[in-house]
């Protein structure tokens, strides 16, 4: 609210009164409603607090309501509902802004002293701050006994005022910068009074996870669910065996509950998550108590019991192949084993005789990641060979046994047929593998634009500080402000993908004007922008832009002189572009809040002597006490930089930044490296980044080349940010201009042909070096260790497809019925016709007797059906019900050698990413039909 600081003379008062009397018959009187500031409120404290909860107020803001109702009668009889509404409006229901927070105890952000445009008053307690607020309102309303200079905590309590205002509506215009300020407060009070108390609503607490009674040891217990309370949920406490182990609150968004629980204030954010560390969960039974506390003092509890089981021993033989038995006579055996107590050894028997013993001595990161609850999962695999030279031709039994340190053992038995004749090479089970035919057509070459460089020129610098101004004892130098703004614009432009260079990068650098234009002309950018801040008298204000149609280095035809400025009536193309950019930039800067001083054709040196489109911008007057508040406001700085960058992008379009293309299939990628910037594109396993230089990778771009139907999606785990959102196909992952390291990376393939390929990648990590290769969405790098990625390698590899066994399948489709059988990655169902898949039939072909395929469907109005296998129908026929999701897996003794991979085409979503071995493809709970599916068998 604006305070009036000057006395009005008696003469002026009398003159205005006489004018009003004389002209009053001719003045049309408009009816104005009136709501008194000094008022016995009709709003109860309970309604006020309920209103605050409904507006997602902070807990502190809800609690201080009682102080308004308690203190208002003692401070002029101000309506406490009015004061509380005003506090809500000014503080954003307790969230504040401009650097102030709850520690100020200042509900309406009262300034600390007259004329101080920045400082806010800091009160010792909420009682002091609210008392000052109430006195402030009582003073305006002319309450009895006011002003009371020595008895108030209000720091801007004037002894004399221009006048008083009795009504809330009267706070508009004269007493506030907003013409609707008072009406907004009245509306808030009316809404507050109309609030319906939710005291009849029952407390709700639902624990959705864990969903099983039995859990394995060394696994953190994830507790998830939702809680609702008529007064909002204050806290969720979690107890383990009657001892509290931690607390959380309802901060997880649950849009699915909005309609069902629309009367509760926290319906859309009613979810909670809590993790009990596995170290607290000993083997045996435990009692879990989840307690939800409301702000109204009520609580709800859910008790359930869990049983922690010891982790079982696991043993898998993944490969057992004789290697050319006619010559080297070797039997190669590979596999892995896990145990809490540890694995003592691996024995290999042939016909019940031990012929080889080995230890677990290899690292399998995929196993370690999948079974990270096992304490010894970092060294978990073995690979060994057995010489078969002493064995004659014939049939043998091979047993591979894992002996555990707890005295138990697990084993697998395989048949071995040794044949010495080269012409006859049946061994264990012959598996023919062949690359899937890619049948790709090389895409036409894509060329780089070459016009993606922008030069920024921070004006002045070094011994030339530019304009200088002092406000409230603080001295501001234009050169420093120019450099600060240039860096912000650079960051925004680079986020779009432009290359940006600056004429100077340090405050101490001095540059002549000719050096600046030479710098730009030598680099031939698409655009040159010189950044300045204006200066004049205190009354001058606003932002402006400047260009030059006169370009002596380009052409000298059509020139004419007006005043001391030379103009060009037939401007060159760079000059034409400059005028367009200058006008757009003038509007962009003014939209931040500056007075728009427009775009002007001046003969400024840097715009006259550059050979490309060029503009000089003045980002407000540092001599203006009004402009300086925006110039030094970090939010306004970011907004102006964003507006400038987006204006340039709108004129020149998205920057073209594509790798050179010689028609080769694969993946291209480039890294933005500390102190180096963007490196050149590399491809197909080449190194991007640096080795041995201790430089962080800050951002990445990744792009598939010449592989139709394949897109690359990826995301980065960034210092102080965590996992960013997924981006794709050459978009930027990470950050530029923020000096933040990428710590981890995940990459995967999407698209209609993605199932034919794997993408694998490898990170070089600080203090670790090159990690093992990972693939298809797994994590490369580290999280939670504050270690930078220094380099990356990426490859796209066609999958090898197993010809035996194969898989056949057919779909039952809406309006079509059963289709013909398809197989091995072909499409079953339809795409682009909007027809639901209703039934699915799957069977293996050429499979060994110990391998089966099982599957189940999630069906409309039914949910998950039972598992079926080998040619049985999943889904329904004749019921017009859509399949919404499927799960498929292999079973039997030979299942460990193969994986089943599948991919669903879903309504409104298209092809989903490839999944495997029992994972869900499709959707549940979204009422979306599956329209098609692809299935294939691959060897592990």
N, C-alpha and C positions, 0 to 999 in steps of 0.2 A: 504493500500500500504506500502511496506517495504522501509524504507529509508536506504541509504548507509552512514555509519557514519565515515569511515576511509579514509584517504588520500592514494592515490596510488602513489608510487614513480615513478619518471621520468624514471628510469632504467627499471622498470617492464613494463611501457608503451611502451618503445622503443623495448624491447625484444618481446613483444606480437605482435607489428607491424611488425617486421622482420619475425617472424614465419608466419604471415598471408601472407606476400609478397612471401616468399619462397614457401609456400605450396599452394598458391591460384590456380595454374594451376590444382592441383589435387583435389580440393574441388568442389563438385557438388553444384552449386548455385540454391537455390529454390526461385521461384518468390514469393514475399510477397507484399500484398496490403498495401497501406499506407493512413491513414486518419489523417490529421494534428490535433494536440491539439489546436494550435493557428489558428483559422479559422473563417471566416465570415460564420456563420451558414446558412444553407438552410432551417432550420426548423423555422416555425413561432411560436410565443407565443401561438396563439390560438390552433395550432395543438398539441403543447406540453401539454397544459392543458387538451385538449380532450383526449389525450393518457393517461394522469394520471387518468382521470375519468374512462376511460375504464378498467383500472387496479385497480379499487376500492380504489384509493388513499384517504387519509384523506383530509378533506376540507382545512386544513392548508397547506398541501403539494401542493395542487392545487394552492392556493393563492400565495405561495412564488415563483412560476415560474417566475412571472414578475420581481422579483428582480434579477434573473440570467440574464435575457435579458437586464436589465437596467445597471447592474454593470460590466458585462463581458468586455465591451470595455475599462473600466477604470482599469482593472486588467490584463494587459498583452495581451488582445485580445483573451482570452480563448474562445473556442466554447461553448456558453451557453447551447446548446443541450447536449454536452458531459457532462458538469458539472451536469446538471439536471438529466441525465440518471444515472450518478455515484451516485448521492444523492438517487435516487430511489432504486438502487441496494443495497447500504449500509444500508439504513434506512427501507427497506421494504415498500416503498411508504409512509413514514411518520409514520410507526407504531413502529419502533425502537426495541431494545432488550438490554439485559445485564444491565437493570436498568436505562437506559437513556430514557428520554421522551422529549416532545416538549419544555419543560421549559429550556432545555439546548441550544436551538437555534443552534444546532450542526448537520448540515445535513449529514455529512459523518463520524460522531463519531470520530473526531480527539482527540487523547490522549493529556493530559494536559502538559506532560513534558517527556523528554527523559528518558527511563528507568523505568518509572512508568507504570506498566503493568495493572493497574486497573482503574485509574482515567481518566475521560473524561473531556475535556475542556467545561466550561460553559460560553457561550457568553451572553451579555446583550440583544441583539436584533437579529432578523433574518438577518438584514443587516450586522451586525458584523460577524456572523457565515458564511454567504455566501461569504463575502469579504475574510475571512481567507481561505475558500475552494478554491476560484478562485486563490488566491496568491499561494496556495499549488500546484495547477496544473501549473500555470505560471512558478514557480520555476523549476519543473521537465522539462518543455518544453524549458527552457533556454530563456524565453522571455526577451526582451530588458529591462535593468534596474533591473534585478533580479540577485541575491537575494537582498532584501531591508529590512534588519533586523530591523531597527528602525521605518519603516513605515508600517509594517504589523501586523495584529492581529493573524497571524498563529503562534501558540506556538512552533512549531517544524520546524521553518524556518532556515535551515542550511546556514552558510556563504559559505561553500565549499561543493561541491558534487563530487562523483566519476565520474559522467558524467551526461548527459542529455538524455532525450528521446523526440523525436519530434512528434512521431505518437501515436495514441491511441493503435494500435496493439502492439506497443513496451512496453506497460505497463504490458504485460503478462510476466511470468517467473521471470525476473530479478527484476522488480519493484513491483510485486505482487506474492503472494504464489500460485496463480492459473495460469495454463498454457494457459487458454482461457479467461483470464480476459478482455483483450483489445477487443477480438473478440465479447465477450458478449455485451460490451458497444456499439460497432459499430452496432450490430444487433438491439439493443434497439433504437439507433438513427434512423436507417433505418425504423423501425416500426413506430417511432414517426412521421417521415416525410411522411410516407404513410397513416397516419391517415386521414380518411374522416370526415370532420366537419359535424355534424348533425344539422346544422342550419335550414334545411328544415322540420325537424320533428315537428309536432304539439304537443303542450302540451296536456296531457291526465289526466283527473281527473274523477274517477267514485266512487260514494258513494253507496255501496251495502247494508248497514244497517244504520238506520232502514229501513225496507221494508214496514212499515205501517204508516199511518198518525196518528192514534189514539194510545196513550200509556197511561198506568195506572200510577197514581201518586205513589211516593215512590220507583220507579224503576229507577236505573241509566240508562242513555241513552248511549247505546253502538253505536259508530259511526265507521264503518269499510268500507274499500274500497281500491283503489289503485291509484297511481299517477305516471306519467312518464314525464320526461323533457329531452330535448336533452343535457342539461348540468348537468344532475342529479338533483334530488329534494333536496333542502336545508332544507326546513321546511314546516310543515303542521300546519297552524293556524286554530283554531276553534272559531267561534264567536257565542254567544247566544244573540239574540235581539240587534245586532250591538255592543256588548261588547265582547272583547276577553276573553275567559275563559281558554285558555291553548294552548300548542303547542306540537307537536310530530314530528316524521319523518318516512321515509319509511324503516322500519327495519323488516317487516314481510315477510317471504319468500313466493314467489308466483311462483312456478315452472310452473303452468298452463299458465302463460303469456309469458314464454320465447320465444316460437316460434312466437306468434302473434306480439310481440313487440321486436323482436330480435335486432333492430337497436338502441334501447335505452340503455344507460349505466347501468341503474338500473332495467332492466327488471325482473331479478329473485328475487330481493328484492324491490318490488314496493308496497307492501301492507302496510297499516297503520291501527292502532286501537287507539281509543280515547274514554274516558268515561267521560260524564258530570254527576257530582254528583246530585243525586235526590233532594237534598236540594235546588238546584238552579232552579228547575222546578216546578213552581207554577201551579195550575189548570188553564187551558186556552190555548190559542194558542201562539206559539213561533216561531221565525224565526231563522233558523240555517244556518250559512255560513261557508263552509269549503273552505279554501284557500291554494293552493299549490304553494310555491315559488321555483323558479329554481335558480341555481348558476349564470345563465346568466341574472338575474334580471327580467325575465318574471314570470307571475303568472296566475293561473287558479282558478276560483271560482265556487262552486256549492251551490245554495241557495235552501232550502226547508223548508216547514212549518210542524210543528207537533202540535198535540192537546193533552194536558195532561188532562186525565179524572180522576175524583175522584174514588178511589177504591170502588168497589161494596161490599155490605154486602153479606156474604156467610154463608150458614147453611147446614149441612149434618147430617142426622141421620144414623148411621152405624149399629146399632143393636137394635132390639126391640123383646125380647123373653120372654114369660111367663116361669118361672122356676117352674116346677112341680105344676101345678094349683090345683091338687087334695090334696096337702099337704100345702106347704108354701104359695101358692097363691101369688107369686111375679111376677111383670112385670118389667124386667130389660131393661133400656133404656140407650144407649150410643151414643155420637155424638160429634160434634165440631162446632164452629161458629167463624167468624171473622168480624171485623168492624174497620174502622179508628177511629170512635167516641167511640167505646166500646160497649160491650154487657151488658145490665142491668140484664137480668134473662132468664131462660129457664122455660116455663110453659108446663105442661102435662095435656091434657084434655081427658076425657072419656065421649063421647056423649055430648060434648060442656060444660062440667063442669070441672073447674080446680081442679085436685086432687093432684097435686104436683108442687112445684116450687123449682128450684135450681139455682146455679151460675156456671160459668166456674171456675173450681178449679183444673183442671188437666193439666199437661204439656204433649203435644204430639210433640216430637221433629221432627217427620216426617212431620207434618203439618207446624211447625215453619220453617223448612228448605225449604219446597216447597213454602211457602207464606211469605218469609222473608221481603217482602216489607210492610207488615202490622205491624204497630208499637206495637200492643198488642198480637202478635202471640206467645209469650212465654207461656202464660196461655190461652189455647184455647179450652179445651175439658171438657166434663162433663160425669158423670156416676151416675145414680140414680135408685131407685127401687120404685114401686108402689104396695101396698098391694091390691090384688084382692079379699080378703076374703068377702067383703061386696057386691060383685057383683054376681048376679045369672048367671046360664048358659044362653048362648045366644050370639047374634052378637052385637058387639060394634064398634064404630068408635073412634080410638085413634089419637089425634092430638098433635104433639110436636111442640112447637112454641119458636122461639128465638125473644126476645124483645130487640131492640137496643136503645141506648141512644139518637139517633137522632129522636126517636118517631116512627120509622118504625118497621116492624116485618116480619119474614119469617117463614113458617111452612111446615110440612109434615104430611100427613094423612095416617094411616094404618088401615086395618081391623083386628079385634080381635075376635076370636071365643073361648069363655070359655066353656070348657067341664069338668064336675066334675067326670065323670066315668074314672077310670084309664085305662080301656081297650080301651077307645077311646081318643086319645091324639092329634087330629089335632089342631094345634095352628098356628095362623097367616099363616105360610107356613112351612111345615115340610121340614127340610133340613137334609139329611143323609150325614155324612162325614165319610170317612174311609181313613186310610193311604194307599198311593200307594204301591203296592207290589214291594219290592225292588229286589227280586229274585237274590240276590248277592251271589257269590261264594268267600269265603275268599281266599285272595291271600296267596301264600306261605310266611312264615316268612322271614323277611330280618334282617340280623345280622349286628352289627356294626363291623368295621374292627379292631378297637383297635390300629391300627398302623397309627395314624394320628398326632402324636406329633413330633415337631421339636424343638431342643434345640439350641439356639444361645448363643455364648460366646463372648461378647465384651472384647477384650484383655486388660490386664493391669487394672488400676483403683486405686483409693484411693491414697496411698503413692507412688504407682508405676505409674508414668505418661507416661511410655514408651518413645519413641523417641520424641525429641523436636527440632523444627527448627524455624527460624525467617526469614520472607520475608517482605521487605519493611516496617520494623519496627513492624510487627505483629508476635507474637509468637504463634506457633501451638503445641498443645500437642496431641500425638497419642491417649492416653486413651479417651479423649473427642471425637475425630473424630471416634474412634471405636464404642463408645456408640451411637453416632448420626447415624452412618450407620446401626448399629444393629436394632435400632428402625424403620428405614425406611424399612429394609428387613422384620421385624416382621409384619409391617402393610400390606405389599404386600402379604405375605404368608397367613395372616389371611383373607385377602380379597378373597383368593381362598378357604377358609374353613378349613385350617389347625389350630390346636392348637399349639401355640408357647410359650415357656418359655425361660427366659434368666437367665444366671448364675449370672449376676449382672444387676441392673436396675438403679443405681445411680452412679454419678461420684465419690462420696466419698468412695464407697465400695472397699475394698482390698480383694483379693482372691488368695490363693495359687493355683498352677497348679493342685495339687491333689484334692483340693476342687471342682475345675471345672469338672474334670473327674468323681469324685464321684457323683456330682450333676446329670450329664448326665446318668451314669450307673444305678443310683437308679430309673430313670424314664423310661429307655428303649425306647427312641424315635426311629423313623425311620431314623433320620439323625441328625448329630451334625456338626455345622459350627462355627469355631472360626474366628473372624474378626479382622484384624490388618492392619496397614499401615507401609510400609517399610522405612528404612533410610540407608544412606551411604554417598557418596560424592555427590556434586552438579550435577555431570555428570551422575550418576546412575538414571535410570528411568524405569517405566513400572510396570505392575501388574503380579502377579503369584499366584499359588495355590500349596498346599503341602499335601501329604497323607503319610501313612505308611503301607507297606505290613507286617511289623513285628508287631504282636499283641500278646504279651506275656500272656495276660489274656485269649486268646482264644485258640491258639495252638502254639507249638514250634517246629514243624517238618518242614524240608526243609529250615532251616536257613543257611545263609552264610554271611560272613562279607567282606565288601569292603571298604577300608579306615577306617573311623570311624563310618560307617553306617551299621546296620544289616538289611538284606533283607530276604524275604521269597519267595522261589522258588515255593512253593505250597500254595499260599495265601488263607486265609479264605474268605467266602462269603462277610462279611463286608469289608474286605480289597479290594476285587475285585470291589465292588460297590463304594468304596472310590476313586479308581483310575479312574473309569469312570466319577464320579462326578467331580473330580479335573480337568480332561482334559476339560470337558464341561464348568466348571466355569472359567477356564483360558481364554477360547475363549469368554465367555460371558462378562467378564470384559474388555478384550482388545477391544471388539467392541464399547465400549464407546469412545475410542480414545487413550488408553494407549498402550505402546509398550508391546507386548505379550512375557512375559518371561517364559511361559509354566507351565506345571505341573511337580512336582518333588517328588520322593519317598524319604522322609527324616524321621528321627526318632524323630520328634518333640513330646514333651510329650503328648499334648492333642490329637494328632492323633494316638499315639502309645498305650495309655492306656484306650481309650474308647472302648466299646464292640459293637458298632454299626458303620455303615458307617460314616466316619468323615473326614472333610477337613478343613485346615486352609488357608484363603485367605489373600493376601497382596494387598490392594487396592491402589497401587501407592506409590511413595516415597515422604514423606513429606519434604525431604531434596532437592528435585528437583524443581527448579523454574518453570519448565514446568508442571510437574505433579500436583503441588500444585494448579495451576489454575483450573484443573479439579476436584481435591479432594474437593475444597471449593466452587465449582459452584453448586448451588441448583439444576439446571436442570440436570447436570451430575450425581449428587448424586441420584436423583430420577430414572434416567435411569439405573444406575448401580444396584440399589436395585431391580428394576423391572427385569433386566436381570438375577440377581442371583435367585430371587424367581421363575421366569418362568423356569429356568434351573432345579431347584429342582423339580418343578411340572412335567416337561417333563420326568424326570427320574422315579419319583414315582407315577405319575398319579394323577387324581383328588382325593382328600381326601374323604373317605367314612364317611359320618356323617348322619346316619339314626336312627330314634327312634326305641327302642325295639318294637316288633310287636307280639301281642298275638292273632291276627286275628280279633280284634275288629274294627268295622267300625267307621269312624269319622275323626277327624283332630288332628294332632300332631304339636307342636310348641315349640320354645325355644327362650329365650331372652339373649342378651349380655348386661350386666348391669354394670354401673359405679362402678369401684373398685372391681368388682366381676369377670367379664368376662362372658364366656358362661355358662349359667345354664343348668341343665339337661332338656331333653325333657319332656313335659307334654302333656295332651290330653283332649279333650272333656269338655271344660268349666273350667278346672283347672287353677289356677293362675300361670302366668309366669311373673317374675319381682319381685318387692318388695312392701310392704305396710309399711308406717310409718318410712321409712329410708331416704327419700328425695334423692333417687338415680335415675338417669335418665336411661331409656332404650335407648341403642345406636344402636342396630340392632336386627332384627328378622329373623327367618326362619320358614316357615309354609308349611305343607305337608298333603295332603289327604291320608288316609289310608284305603285300602281295599274297595274302591268305584270305580269299573271300569267305565271308560268313564267320570270321573270327575277330573279336574285339578283346583288348586287354584292359582289365580294370585293376586298380592298385590303390594302396593307401600307405601313408607314412605315420610312424610314431615319432612325434617331435618333442624335443626338450620343452618342458613346462606346459605343454599342450596335451600330450597323449595322442591317442589314435585320432587322426583326422577322418573326414568323410571319404568314401571311395570316389576316385576320379577315373577317367578312362581316355584312351586314344590320344596321347600327346598332351593332355592337360597337366597342370603343375601340381605335384604332390610335395609337401614340405612348405618352406617359406623362403623368401628372399628379402634382404635388407633388414633382417631381424637378428642375425648372428645366432641362429638356433640350429642345433645339430639334429639330423635324422638319426634316430636310435634303432629303429626296426622298420621292416618293410614286408608287406604281404602283396602278392601278385597272383591273379587268376585269369583264366580265359572265359569268355562268354560268347554267345552267338550260336547260330544254327549249326555250324561246323566245328564248334569248340571240342566236341567229344572225340574228335580224331587226333587231338594233340595233348601233350603235356607242356607246361611252361615250368622251367626250373631256374633257380637263381641262387647266387652265393654272395655273401657279404664279407668284406674285410673290416674287422671291428677293432677299435682301439684296445690295446693290451692283449688281444686274442689272436689277431691275424685272420687268415681266411678260415671261415667256418665251413662245415660240410654243406653240400648242395641240398636245398629243399625245393619243393614243388607245389604247384596248384593250391595256392592260398595259405600255405604254412608260413610261419614267421622266420625271417632271416634277420639277424641282428640280436639285440637284447632289449628288454624292457625292465625298468626298475633298477638299472645298474649305472645309469648316467654315462654310458659309453657311446661314443660317436661311431657311425658308419663312415669309413674312409674311402671305400670303393665298392663296386658292384659288378657282377657279371650276370647276364641273362641269356637263356636259350629257349627256343621253341622246338620241340622234338615230336615228330609223328609217332603215334603209338604203334606198337606191334600188336597185331590182332591174332589171336589163337584160332586156327581153323578147326581144331578138334579139342574139346567139345565146342559146339555152337549153340545158338539159342534161336528158337522160332516162336512167334507170337502173333496173335490176331486180336483186333479190336471189334467190339460191338458198338456201332455208332448210331446216334439218333437219326431216324428217317432212312437209314441205310441197312442196318442189321449187321450180321457178321461179315467182316471183310475177309479177303484172302489172307493166307499166312504170309508174313514177312519174316526176315531174319537178319541177325548180325548187324545192328545199327541202322537198319532201314526204318522208314516211318510207318507206324500203325496209327490209324485215326485220320483226322483231316486237319488242315491248317487254312485259315482264311475263310472258312465257311460258317463259323459260329455254331458248330454242331458239337454236342456233348459226347464224350466217351462214356458208355454205360457199362460195358463189360470188358474183361481182359482175360486172355487165355495164354499161358506161357509153358513151354516145354524145352528140354535140352535135346540136342542131337549129337550123336557120336560120343556120348559121355561114358566114362567108366562106371561100373556098377556102384561104386561108393561115392557118387556125386549126384546130388539132387538140387532142384531149385524150388524155393517156397516164396510165397508172395501174398500180400493182402491189400485191400482197397479201403479207402475212407470214402463213404458213400453219403450223399445228400440224405438228411433226416434219419440216418442210421448210425453214422460214425464209423469207427474201425470195425471191419468184419474179422472173422477168424482167419488164421493162416490156411492157405490151400497150397497144393503143389502139383507139378508135373502134369499139366494139361487140364486141371480143374479151373472152373470159372471163378474169377474174382469180380465183384461188382454185382450187377443185376441185369436181367433182360425182361422186357415187357412191362416195366414199372416206370419208365420215363424218369429215372433217377440218375443224376450225374455222378461219375467218379470225380472226387476232388483231390485225392492224393493217393500215392502208392508207395509201398516198401517191398523190396525184393532182396533175397539173400540166398546164398548157396549153403547146403548142409551136406554132411557125410564126411568120411575120413579124408577124402581128397580135396575138400573145400579150401584148405589152407593154401593150395597151390594156385587158386584162381580168384578173381574178383568179378562180380557182376556190376556193370555200370549202366546207368539209365538216366533219362532226361525227359521231363514233362513239358508239354506246351500248354500253357494255362491262359484262360480267358483274361483279356486286358493286360496280360503280362508278357506273353510270348514264351520263347524257350527259356526255361530256367537253367541255372548252372548244372553241370553233370554231377551226380552223386553216386555212391556205391555202397554195397554190402549192408543193406538194411536201413540206410538213411532215408529220410522222407523227401520225396519229390512231389511237387504240387503244393497245395495250401490246405489248411484246416481252419475253420472258424471265419472264413472270408466269403463263403457262398460262391466260390468261383469254380467253374467246370474245367476239368482236364479235357483237352481236345485231341491230343496226340501224344505218342510216346516213342522213344528209341531205346533199345536194349542191346547190350553186347557183353561178351565174356572176354576178359583179358587175363593174361598170365601175370602173376605178381612178380 
